[in-house]
Amino acid sequence: MRKTIFTLLFACLVLCVAAQDAFKVSYKGAKPTIKDFAHAYLTQVQVYDDPVEEVGLDEATNAFKNAWLSYLEGDKLSNGEIFIVDERNGYIRYESQYENHLFCAEMCYWNEADGKHKLIAVNISCFTDGVYSPGQFDGLSFMRYNNATKLMTYCEAPGFETRYDNDNLEYISYSLPRTGKTITETTWHKNGKTSKRALTWNGRTFRY
């Protein structure tokens, strides 16, 4: 049961917010940090009860919220849980390890060239014995923060493309950078091999 909860944990948020277009970001100081973006995303997400699902979305979402709030309060995390919060570089990573299964959720952001917006990336990935084993909602999504309105909304990232035309392709996973502006895309081939390519944000678009 615990494995199921944490596999869906962060990913369920993407489904839950389908009816929510914008997140208000509150912060102190001159500008928001990655903690402000994460807090806005996690605490404003809309949840609903689905009696058909074995694991209710409320349970999964609230479990993550409680872990996040416990982290902010300085409470001890559960065994197998790790938070990495790097405000200076605008990066956050949450991990939940259960036996040989690893669930990872990452967030980071970059400034846009116009000086008025920020691009926020949210990445979800699951691994078994070090091999990518995606759940239903694994993947990479983007939000755009408007400095004037203090709102972040889901968006399509300019220049970002995913390949689907390779017959030997099985899965694609992503890794967000703790420093720099380059996302690593890993292609997991059916023959057991992997290949990588870099996607670099230049302030306006991603370049390969």
C-alpha positions in Angstrom: 0.0 0.0 0.0 2.8 2.4 0.9 4.6 1.7 -2.4 1.4 2.5 -4.3 0.8 5.7 -2.4 4.3 7.1 -3.0 4.5 5.9 -6.6 1.4 8.0 -7.4 2.2 10.6 -4.8 3.5 13.6 -6.6 2.2 12.5 -10.0 -1.4 12.5 -8.8 -1.1 16.3 -8.4 -0.9 16.7 -12.2 -4.2 14.9 -12.6 -5.8 16.7 -9.7 -5.1 20.1 -11.0 -6.7 19.6 -14.3 -9.5 21.9 -13.4 -7.2 24.5 -11.9 -5.5 26.9 -14.3 -3.4 29.1 -12.0 -1.6 29.0 -8.7 -1.1 32.2 -6.6 2.5 32.5 -5.4 3.0 34.3 -2.0 6.5 35.2 -0.9 8.5 37.6 1.3 11.4 39.6 0.0 12.2 40.9 -3.5 11.3 37.7 -5.4 10.0 34.2 -4.9 12.2 31.2 -4.4 11.8 27.6 -5.3 10.3 26.9 -1.9 7.6 29.5 -2.7 6.8 27.9 -6.0 6.7 24.4 -4.5 4.5 25.6 -1.6 2.1 27.3 -3.8 1.8 24.3 -6.0 1.4 21.8 -3.2 -1.0 23.7 -1.0 -3.3 25.1 -3.6 -3.8 21.9 -5.6 -7.5 20.8 -5.9 -8.2 17.3 -4.9 -11.3 15.1 -5.2 -12.6 11.8 -3.9 -12.9 9.0 -6.4 -14.7 5.9 -4.9 -13.6 3.8 -7.9 -9.9 4.2 -7.2 -8.1 1.8 -4.9 -6.0 4.7 -3.5 -8.0 7.9 -3.1 -6.4 11.0 -4.6 -7.0 12.9 -1.3 -4.9 10.3 0.5 -2.0 10.5 -1.9 -2.0 14.3 -2.2 -2.4 14.9 1.5 0.4 12.4 2.2 2.8 14.6 0.1 1.5 17.8 1.6 2.0 16.5 5.1 5.6 15.4 4.2 6.3 18.8 2.7 4.8 20.7 5.7 6.7 18.5 8.1 9.9 19.3 6.2 9.2 23.0 6.5 8.6 22.6 10.2 11.9 20.7 10.6 10.2 17.5 11.6 11.8 14.2 11.0 10.9 12.6 7.7 9.8 9.0 7.3 12.3 6.3 6.6 13.2 6.3 2.9 12.2 10.0 2.4 14.6 12.7 1.3 14.2 16.4 0.6 16.8 18.4 -1.2 16.0 22.1 -1.3 18.6 24.3 -3.0 17.1 27.9 -2.9 20.3 29.4 -4.3 20.1 27.4 -7.5 16.3 27.1 -7.6 16.0 23.4 -7.3 14.0 20.9 -5.2 14.0 17.1 -5.1 11.9 14.7 -3.2 12.7 11.0 -3.0 10.8 8.1 -1.5 12.6 4.7 -1.4 10.6 1.6 -0.7 12.5 -1.7 -1.0 13.9 -1.7 -4.6 11.5 1.0 -5.8 12.5 4.7 -6.0 10.0 7.5 -6.6 11.5 10.9 -7.5 9.8 14.3 -7.9 11.8 17.4 -8.9 11.1 21.1 -9.4 13.3 23.8 -10.8 12.9 27.2 -12.5 14.8 29.5 -14.9 14.3 33.2 -15.7 12.9 34.1 -19.1 14.8 36.5 -21.4 12.0 39.1 -21.1 12.7 39.6 -17.4 8.9 39.3 -16.7 8.4 35.6 -16.5 10.0 32.4 -15.1 9.7 28.9 -16.5 9.1 26.2 -13.9 9.6 22.5 -14.5 8.1 19.6 -12.6 9.5 16.2 -13.2 8.2 12.8 -12.0 10.0 9.5 -12.4 10.0 6.0 -10.9 12.7 3.4 -10.9 13.0 -0.3 -10.0 16.4 -1.7 -9.4 17.8 1.4 -11.0 15.8 0.9 -14.2 13.1 3.4 -15.2 9.7 1.9 -14.6 7.2 4.7 -15.1 3.8 4.9 -13.4 0.8 6.2 -15.2 1.5 9.8 -14.5 5.3 10.0 -14.9 6.7 12.7 -17.0 7.8 16.3 -17.3 5.4 19.3 -17.2 6.0 23.1 -17.2 4.4 26.1 -15.7 5.0 29.8 -16.4 5.2 32.4 -13.6 4.2 36.0 -14.3 6.1 38.5 -12.1 3.3 41.1 -12.4 0.3 38.9 -11.5 2.3 36.5 -9.2 0.5 33.6 -10.8 2.0 30.4 -12.3 0.0 28.5 -14.9 0.6 25.4 -16.9 2.2 25.9 -20.3 4.0 24.3 -23.2 7.7 25.0 -23.1 9.0 26.5 -26.4 11.2 24.2 -28.3 10.6 21.2 -26.1 9.9 18.0 -28.1 9.6 14.3 -27.2 10.5 11.6 -29.6 8.0 8.8 -30.3 9.0 7.6 -33.8 11.7 5.1 -32.8 10.6 1.5 -33.0 13.3 0.5 -30.5 12.2 3.1 -27.9 10.6 1.8 -24.8 10.5 4.7 -22.4 11.8 8.3 -22.0 12.8 9.8 -18.6 14.0 13.2 -17.6 16.4 14.6 -15.0 16.3 18.3 -14.0 19.5 20.2 -13.4 20.4 21.3 -9.9 22.7 23.8 -11.5 22.6 25.2 -15.0 19.9 25.1 -17.6 20.2 21.7 -19.2 17.6 18.9 -18.8 18.9 15.4 -19.5 16.6 13.2 -21.5 17.3 9.5 -21.3 15.9 7.1 -23.8 15.4 3.5 -22.5 15.6 1.2 -25.5 13.9 -2.2 -25.7 17.3 -3.9 -26.2 18.3 -2.7 -22.7 20.6 0.1 -23.8 20.1 3.8 -23.0 21.0 6.9 -24.9 20.9 10.5 -23.7 20.5 14.0 -25.2 20.6 17.4 -23.6 17.9 20.1 -23.7 19.2 23.5 -22.8 17.1 26.5 -22.0 18.4 29.8 -23.4 15.8 32.1 -21.9 13.5 31.9 -24.8 13.4 28.2 -26.0 15.0 24.8 -25.5 17.8 23.9 -27.8 19.0 20.3 -28.5 
